[in-house]
């Protein structure tokens, strides 16, 4: 036999063997059709995750093991994890017992039990640089054995979190900022999500945070599993700025300043001007140069105006973006009154003089009144003190004087001598 023929046969045999071995390693997820809500697990399975659909609003299923013992959503071993929604159960079992298993409950007709040995998170990568206020359409999905899980109300079992915090790069506006929870993912057919319950989750994220370098962490979990990814992102300033210039008599203009990193003709702005009467005027603008001026004839009355909207465009690198522009408030002052005539100025001066004279007169009256009141109070106090002193003096004078011993100097000796001298007889 020629050597070339032997080598070709050997190569074919090796290729066939490798293909067979690869088919064993990369097996499709095992999907079991329910027969009277029963299925079988073989001895080669170390861990499985069971997904089962139920009637909406029905109770969780009861899992019956090969030996007849039962597990419930609220009572099961620690090696079992169980997640429940209104219409589905997700059950993870480690080291399941080989043999026939059964589900007892309101399982939907035609429902399948998927036995998965691995669950992964697959998602669109975040761009390295993101404009502040940029809206991104990013998708993610939960895969069981590399196959997307599609189940009604499966999104209710999952808790998504996208968190950013500052990387503390010196000089950044966001230094030491965060953490911020910037949004989540949905599979409900609303917002940016295209179809409900198709297993494709769409992001609803808010990047309106200070400019700088961030560390981003995306996680998804439920009672059965938990997965997360990390990466660095940089929030950069918006490439478009708006301002309003002008005067009431000359009219107002909206001025757009566009950064060189953006192609002006690729920008499309959808703006809304909120008037003081709470009506809205729509503006659709496609600029043609890096500094564009647009007339604002609707700013014709005094009051507060608010300009807001969105812009889509393309960067020089070819990347498209969608931005929520920050609201711009503009206050239009009322027009100045016409200059006064000479007679009106004289009348106004006379009125001001009369007002000042009246105020001065009132001030004098107040001062005189206060002085009179003070004098009256002071006179009352003096009178009260004088009366009190008079009463004290009168009480003192009405009391009898005490008798005191006389001194020799105070004795009248003339009366005593006259009493002792002999009287003449007549």
Buried (B, 14 or more C-beta within 10 A) or exposed (E): EEEEEEEEEEEEEEEEEEEEEEEEEEEEBBBBEBEEBEBEBEEEBEBBBBBBBBEEEEEBBBBBBBEEEEBEBEEBEEEBBBBBBEBBBBBBBEEBEEEEBBBEBBBBEEBBBBBBBEBEBEBEEBBEBBBBBBBBBBBBBBBBBEBEBBBBBBBBBBEBBBBBBBBBEEEBEBBEBBEBEBBBBBBBEEEBBEEBBBBBBBBBBBBBBBBBBBBBBBBBBBBBBEBEBEEEBBBBEBBBBBEBEBEBEEEBBBBBEBBEEBBBEBBEBBBBBBBBEEEEBEBEBEBEEEEBEBEBEBBEEEEEBBBBBBBBBBBEEEEEBBBBBEEBEBEBEEEEEEEEEEEEEEEEEEEEEEEEEEEEEEEEEEEEEEEEEEEEEEEEEEEEEEEEEEEEEEEEEEEEEEEEEEEEEEEEEEEEEEEEEEEEEE
